Amino acid sequence: MCEDAEFAWPAIAGQPVSGFDRNAASRRGSVLVADDESTLAELVSRHLRRAGYATETVSDGARAVDLAAALSPDLVVLDAKLPGLDGLEVMRRLRAADDARPAVIMVSGGAHESERILGLRLGADDYVVKPFSADELVARVDAVMRRINRVQAPEMPLVAGEIELDPAGRKVIVAGNEVRLTQREFDLLLFLARRPGRVFTRDDLIGAIWHYGFYTDNSTVTVHMRRLRSKIEADPAAPRHLKTVWGLGYRFEP
């Protein structure tokens, strides 16, 4: 994947990603259905499309994490018993990401009460036990989408010295001039700027920005940091905001 190609869907594990049908997504929203029962996943997906949602399906946990990162769905229908990474671990990773967190409806076959409670505590917006009707699940998706659409509000710009960072518009202004950043550069800057003063290792940043699957060599963090400093720092060799903490990682100093 070319890191600077901001409008191309990446390939994941050698498989191309086409993305949601954005015409459909603009009607109701986009839903990723993660279930290893292909017949059930396709049935749910078909009913959701009829209700006006754009859908994609996936059958294992690792790819569910990668597709959620690549496609930024509004909601994930997540089976608790996915192969590879189970649904609870997928949930942890979705909630660890700080940008574009989707709503989640957990699905499980005869789950014990303790499992349902754990799923809800990890951040599930709803929990459905199999067997269920596709119409019931669509109704639950509708309810969660109505709820999140009511509470979502645009994030206010972040200001640090001469830098203004607009999360909603994905724009960066430095000393009154807009600076063009790639998608990853912007995501890296936004992640750090939201947590001023905290130190993050390169592995932390790989997990948060590259979502566990796109890169295995954390030197890409060093490359992106160097590019970021050249674009937003008055003196990249002596950065005011993007600080290196030797032997540890990086922090944002406002």
N, C-alpha and C positions, 0 to 999 in steps of 0.2 A: 504493500500500500504506500502510495506517495503521501507523506505527512502533510504536504502543503496543498493537496487537492481537496478543498473544503467541501465540494458538492458531490463527491463520488462516494458511493457506498463501499465499505471495505470488504475484502474477502476474509472469511474467518475459517481457519483450519483448512484452507484450500478450497473453500466453497464460497461462491459469489453470493452477495446479499443484494436482493433487488429493492428492498424497502417496501413500505406500505403503499397502497394505492391512495395517494394524497387527495384525490377528488372525493373518495369515500370517507377518508379520515376527517375531512373538513366538515362532514355532516354531523357525526356523533363523537368521533374519537377513534383511537387506534388501540387494538388489543392483541397482545401476544399470548397464545394458548400453549402452555408447556405441559404436555402429558404424553407418556410413553404408550398409551392405548390409542393407536392411530385412528381407529374408527370413532372413538369418543371425541378425540380432538377435532376431527373433521366435521363431526355432527355439531359440536359446539360452535366451531368456526363458521359453519354454514348458517346457523341460526343468528349469529352475531352479524354476519354480513347482511342478512335479510333485514335486521333491525337498523342497519345504517352504519355499522362499524367497519373499519378496515381491520383485517386480521392477518396474522402470520402464525404458523404452528411450528413447534419444536419438540423433540422427543427425549432429550437428555439435559441434565443439569448444567454441564459446562457450556454447552452451546446456548442454553437459555440465558446465562449470564452475559455471554458475548453478544447475542442478538439484542438483548435489552440495552446494552451499552451502545450498540451501533444504530439501533432504530428509534430509541427513546419512545417506547409506547406510552400511552396514557395509563394503561392498566395491564397487568399480567394475571392471567388465570393459571395458577401454579399448583401442580400436583405435588403432594408431600412426599411421594415415593418415587421420584425420578431416579433413573439409573445414573451412576457416576456421582455427581453432587446431588444429595437429596434436596427436597424442597425447602427444608429449614435452612440449609447452608446457602442455597440460592437466595433465600430471603435475607440472610445476614449480609450477603455481598451486595444485593440491591440497596439495602439500607445504608451500607457503608459508603456508597457513592453519594457525592454531595451535589451533583447536578442532575436535573431531570429525573428525580426519583419517581417511578411509576406507583400508582395504587396497586394493591395486590389482593386477589381473592384466592385463598388457599383451598385446595380440594383434596379430600382424603377418603379412603375406603374404610368406614367404620372406625374412625380415629377415636382413641381414648380421650377422655376429658382433659387429661394432662397435656396431651399433644396439641389439642385445640387451644388450650390456654397459652402454651408456649408460642404457637404460631401467632396468636393475637398480640402477645407481649413483644414479639420480635418486630411487629409492625404491620401485620395483616389487617386489611380494612374490613374483611369479612371472611367467613369460613363456611364451606359447604361440604357435607358428608355424602359420599356415594351410597346408594344410587340417587341421582337427582334427575329432574327433567331439564332438557335444554331450555325450555321456556322459563323455568325457575331461575336458571343461571343468568339468562339474559336480563330478567327483572332485577336480579342482584347487581349485575353490571350497571344497569341504568341507575339504580339507587346510589351506588358508589360514585359514579360519574357526576350525578347531580350534586352530591355532597362536596366533592373536590372542586367542582366548577364554582361553587358558591364561596369557598374559602380561599381560593387562589387569588393572590394580589401581586401586582408587579413589584419586584424588589427595587428599593431606592438605590440610586447610584452610590458607589463607595468613593470617598475622596481621601487621598493621602498626599499631602503637599501639592505638587503641581500635577498629580495624576488623578484623573476622574475615570472610574470604571463603571460602565452601565451594563448590568447583567441582562436586563430585558432586551436592550437593543444590541447587545454584544459589541459594544464600541468602547474604545479607549482613547481618551483625550489627554495629551501631555503638553503642558504649557500652552493650552489653547488650540493645539493642532491634533487632528485625529491621526492615530497611528494604526496602520493595518497589521493585524496579527493573524496567524493561521489559527485553525480551530484548536489545536492542542496548546499552542502558546497562550491563547485566551483562557482556556480551561485551567491551565497551570497557574496563571496569574490570578484568576478569580479564586481558585481554591486557597491559595496562600493569603490573598488579601482579605478573605472572609475570616481568617484565623490569625490576626496580627500577633507577632511575638512568639508563636509556637514553632518549634523545630520539627521538621519532617525529614525522615531519611529518604534516600532515593527509592528504596523499596516501598515505603509508604506512598510516595507519589506515583510510582508505577501502578500500585493497586488502585489508587483513587482516580487517576486521570486516564490510565490505559486499561483499567478494568480487568486486570489479571490475565488477559489472554492475548493481547495484541503484540506485546514485546516481552522478550525474556532477558534482554540485555539492558540493565538500568543505566548504561552510559547515555541512552537517549535523553534522560533527564538533564544530564550535564550539557548536552548539545542544545536542548531547548532553553535552558537557563541562559546560556551564552547568547543565544539569539534574542531572548527577551531583554536582557540587559542592554544589548546594542540598540534596541528600539525605544526603550523607555527611560533608561538612566542617562543623566547628563554626562557622567563619566563612568562607562562600563567597567573600567579597571578598578574603580573605587566606588562601588554601587552604594547608593543611599538607602534603597528600599529592599532589593533582593539580596539578602545577606547570606554568605556561606558561613556555616558553623563547622569549623574544621573537625574532621573525624566523625561528624554526625550527619549533617545534611544542610538544609536551607530553612530560612524563615523570612517572613515579610515584615519589614520595619516601617510603620506608618509615619 
